[in-house]
Amino acid sequence: MQLSIIILNYNVCYFLEQCVLSVESAIKNMDAEIIVIDNNSQDDSCAMIKKRFPNVKLIENAANLGFPKGNNIGVSHAKGEYICILNPDTVVAEDTFTKVLAFAKSQKEIGIVGVKLIDGTGNFLPESKRGTPLPWVAFTKISGLYKLFPKSSFFNKYYAQHLNENQTGKIDILVGAFMVMKRELYTEIGGFDENCFMYSDDIDLSYMVLQKGKSNYYFHETTVIHYKGESTVKDVMYMKRSQEAMNFFYKKHFRSSFLFSLFMKLGIVFFSLVKTFKGKPKPKLSPENYVLISDDEVLRERLEYQFKKPVRLQSESEILLGNGKIEIIFDQNYIDFKAIIQAFEANKNKGFSFKVLPKLSDFVIGSNSSFDRGEVIEIS
């Protein structure tokens, strides 16, 4: 078998459904399997998988075992030569896995391959590529200095800014939302460290691969949506947890460092001051207009009834038309995932928000920010 896709889920039923739909489309012509591990979700995740995706291997844990252990359980059931660790709040393109595997097979001493990740607004997620978070590197990130000096090698290592988002190349650290590697290598290094604190498990795995003499790569030629707001709220507690995560990583692979602790504490103080002066976030504004990318008139009428506002039907080629606060809804019965992802990227920062109606589903789903939870609207 070529590939096993490992998806660890916890209470994100609708995002999981869309994710598995996209993965199924992407492995249609491959010898591959999908393994979903559920960490004792209290929603309808498991029932949905059993009903809608009977060919998916579902592992139901009796408790929330965390990210490292959950993924390790999934990989222990995998049969593929390669594995992909994939978040349930992601959407892959139809050719994502064929492109990534072709690239991986072309490289010597391949470690982990990551891809270009974008959020639900089409904007690039810088954590798609990162450097090893040594004390100074971690401080430049948590203090925001990397933003002030993006072209300086002294400040720009955390987000591997020696590569831009449209350049493929070697990097140190990849994000756990999407990681492709050989199953044999994963097993050889012991998988994710189950003692790892949250936020450092993917850093630790990436670094252990480097210690084996392998090369990790950022691969820009395919794009994956990651609705990361589902699991990330950027507040002071997040920064403290980040500090604990970095401390775990640093103590495991290096010696304890007073300098490291000092840098991280200074970074948290700096972050807190910035948040204080920045004030409260602006309230979200409701769309003024809706555009449905589809050819389904009945669906358009259903959405008009749902939103109590006019919904205009357009073909994908007309996507740039319109003014004001527009929410674009992509009917995935009409347009494939790759075209949807391309439209997200092409129309970012233009006043649009995006939602997707997954194939044969009765809900629309999306996210208007990397820092807030996504939105799911069931269609009456």
N, C-alpha and C positions, 0 to 999 in steps of 0.2 A: 504493500500500500504506500502511496506517495506521501499522503499528508493526513494528520489528525488535527482538527481544530478544537481547542479546549476552551469552553466558555463557562466561567464561574459566575453564577447568578445569585442575587439576593434582593428580592422584592422589587424587581423592575420588569414586571411581566410584559408590558407593552413594548418597552425598548428591546427586550429579549426577543420578542416575536419578530420585530423588524430586522434585528440583527441576524437571526437564523434564516429568515427569508433571503437576505442578501448573501449569506454564506452559501445557502443551497444553490442560488443562481451562479455563484462563483466557482463551485466545484462540479457543475453539471457534467462536464466532460473529463473529469479527473477521477482517479482511484483514491478516494478520500472519505473520511468519516467526520461526523460532528458529535462531540461529547459535551453534554451540558451537565455541570455539577451544580446542584442547588443546595445552598447553605441554610436549609430550613426556612425558606420564604413563607411568609404568612399571607401572601396574595395568591393569585391563581396561576403562578408560573408553571408549576409541575403539571397541573391539569391541562393547561394550554399546550404544552409540549406534547403530551400524550395524545391529545386530540388532533392537533394540527400537524405535528411532525413525528409520526409514528416510527420513522426510520432513524431518528436521532437517539443516540445512546444516552439515557437519562440516569444520573446517579443522584439519589436523594439522601442528603446527610441529615441526621437526626438533630443536629445543632449547627449553629454558625461557627464553623471551624476556622474562619479567617481566610485571607487571600492565599498565603503560602501553602498551607495544608490542603485547602480545597483544590488548588491547581495541581499539587503533587498527586493527589488522589486521581484526578482526571488523567494525568500523564501515565499513571500506572496501568490504566485501562487502554491506553493508546496503542495502535498497531502501525502507525505511519513511520516512514523513514524520517520525515520532518514533522515537527509539531508547530502549531501556532497558538500562542497564548493570546486570547482575544477577550476584551471587555464586552459585556452584553449591551452597553450603550454605544455601540459602534455600528457603522454601516460600511461595508466593503463594496468595491466595484466588481462587475462581472469578470474582469480580467486581472484582478488584484493578485490572486494566488499563482496564476500561471506566470505572471511577470516576476513576482518575487522569487519563486522557485527557480526560474531560468537564471535569474541573477545570482542566486545563492550557489547554484551548481557551476557557475562560471568562475567563481572565486576560489583561491587556495586558502586553506586554513580558515574556513569561514566560521564565524562565531554566531552572533545574533544579527538578524536583519530587521530593521524597523522601517517605517514608511512615513510619508508626509501626512500628518494629521491636521485636520481642520475642525473647528467647532461648528455649532449649529447655525452660525451666521456666515460661515464661509471663510473665516479668518484663520490663518496659520497658527498652530499651537507650538510654541518654541520648545517645549519639552520633547518634541519629536527627536531631538538630537541634543546630547548633553556631554559635558566633560566630567571627569572624576572630581567629586566635590571635596577636594582638599580644603583645609581651613580658610585660606584666602579666597579660593574659588567660591566656597559656600557663602562667605561674607559678601562678596560682590553681588550674589544673587539676592540674598535676604535683605540687603540694604538698598537694592535697586541700582547700584553703581554700574552694572552691565548695560543699563539703558543709556546712561550718560556718555559712556565711551565704547560704543559698539564695535569700533574698528581697532581698538587697542588690545593687543594680545595679553596685556597685563590685567585687563578687566573682563574680557569677553569669553572666557573659557567655559563658564557654566553651561551656556546654551550653544556651545560649539559654533561660535559665530565666525569661525574661519571658513565655514561652509554657509552659503545662503540657502534658503528653503528650496531652491531649484537646482541644487548641486548634490550629486551623489558622492559619498566619500566615507572614509574611515572616521569613526568617532568612538568615544569610550562607553557612554551610557545610553541605554534606550528605555523607553517607557513601557510599563507592563500592559498598557491598553492594546498593544499589538507587537508581538515578538515572534519571529520565525527562526527556528534553529533545528539542528538535527536532534532527534530524540535520544540518540546514543550519547551526545554531548551533555544534554540536560541530565541524564541519568548518571553520567560519569562525575559531574560536579555536585550531585545530590539534590538537584532541583532548587526550589526556593527554600531559604533557611526558615524553618518553622518557628524559630525564636525571634525572627525579625519583627521589629516594630513597624506599624503602618507607615507608608511613604518611603521606606528604604528597601523594600524587598526587591524591586526591579533594579535599583542601583547595585545592590549586593550581588544579584545574579549576573548582571552585566560585567561587574568587576571580576567575579570568579571566572568568567569565560576568558577575560583578558589574561588572567593569571595562568591559564592553560596554554597561553601562546597563540590564541585565536584572535581574529580581527572582527570587530563589530562594525556594521555599516548602516548608515542612513541612506535609504533608497528613495529618490524623489519621484520616480516615474509612475507611481500610482498613489492616489489620494484616498484616505479613509476618513469618514466623519467620526468624531468622538464627542458625544454630548457630555463633556466632562463635568458640567455643573451638577450632574446627578450625584456625584460623590465628593465634590469639593466646594467648601464655603471658605472664602479667603477672609479670615478674621484673625484676631490675636491668638486664639486657641490653636488655629491651624499653624501659625508660625511657631508656637511652642512645641507642637507635635513634630513639626519639621526639624526643630532643634534636637528633639529626642531621637528622631530617626537618624539624623546625621551623626549624633553621638554614638548610636549603636554601630553604624557602619564604620566610623573612625576607630572605635575601640576594638572592633573585630579584626580590622585589617592593618591598623597602625597602632602606635602606642598612645596612651592617654595624653592629652595635650591641653595645658592651661590656656595656650594661645587660641586653640580652637573654641573652647568654651567662651572666652572673652569676645572673640569675633561674633559668635552666634548671639550672645546676649546684647552686644551693641547693635546688631542687626535688628533684633526684636524691638529694642527701644526706638530705633530709627523708624521702623515700620509703624509702631504705635503712634508716634508723633505725626507721621504722614496721614494716617487714618483719621486722627483727631482734627487736623486742619482741613482735611478733604471734606469732612462732614458726611451727612447721610446720602446714600445713593439716590439718584433721581427716580421718581416713580415711573413705572412702565406705562407707555401710552398704547391705547388700543388702536388697531389698524383702522384707517379711514376707508380703505377699499380692500376687496379680496379679488384675487385672480386665480382661476383654476386652470392648470396646465393639463388639458384632457380633451377628449372629444365626446364626453358623456354628458348629455344635456340633463338627464335624470339626476345624475350626481350633482350637477350645478344647482338644480332646484332644491335638492335636499340640503345642500350647504347654505343656500339662501335662507331656508327655513330655520336652519340651525343658528346662524349668526345674526339673523334679523337685519341683514344688510345685503345690498346687491353683490352678486358674485359674477364676474365677467369670465367667460370661457375663452381661452386663447390656446393656440398651438405653441409648442416650445420655441419656435423661431421668432415669436412675437414677445418674448419674455421681457424685453427691455422697455416696452411701451408702458405708459402710465406715470402719474405724478402723485406726490403725497405719500403718506404712510401706508404702504401696500404690503399685505401679507400674500405671499405666493404659495399656493398649495399644489404640490405635484402628485398627480394620480399615477401611482406606480403600476396600475393596470395598463397605462398608456405609454409611460416613459420609463426606461430602465434606470437602475441605480447609478450606473456610470454617468449617464447624462444628467441625472439629478445632482450628483456630486460636482460635476463640471459647472453646472448652473450656479450652485452655491458659490464656487470660487470666482466665477466670472462676474457675479453681481453683488459681491460683498461691498459693504460700506456705501450703498446707494439708497439707503432708506427703506430697503426691503426687509421683511422677516420671512422665514421659510418654514413650511410644514410639509410633511409627507403623508399621504394616504397609502399605506402598504397594500400590496396586492391581496384581494379577497378579504379585506378587513373592514371594520366599521368604526375606525377611529383615525384621527389625524394626530401627528406627533412631531415635536420639534423643540428647539430651545433658542431663546433670543439672547443668551449670554453664557459665557464660560463659567460664570460665578454663581448662577442661580439654577435651581432645578428646572428641568424641561417641563413642557406642557403636553398633556394628552387630552384630547377632546373626543368623546364618544359621539358618533353621529346617530341621531334619532332615526 
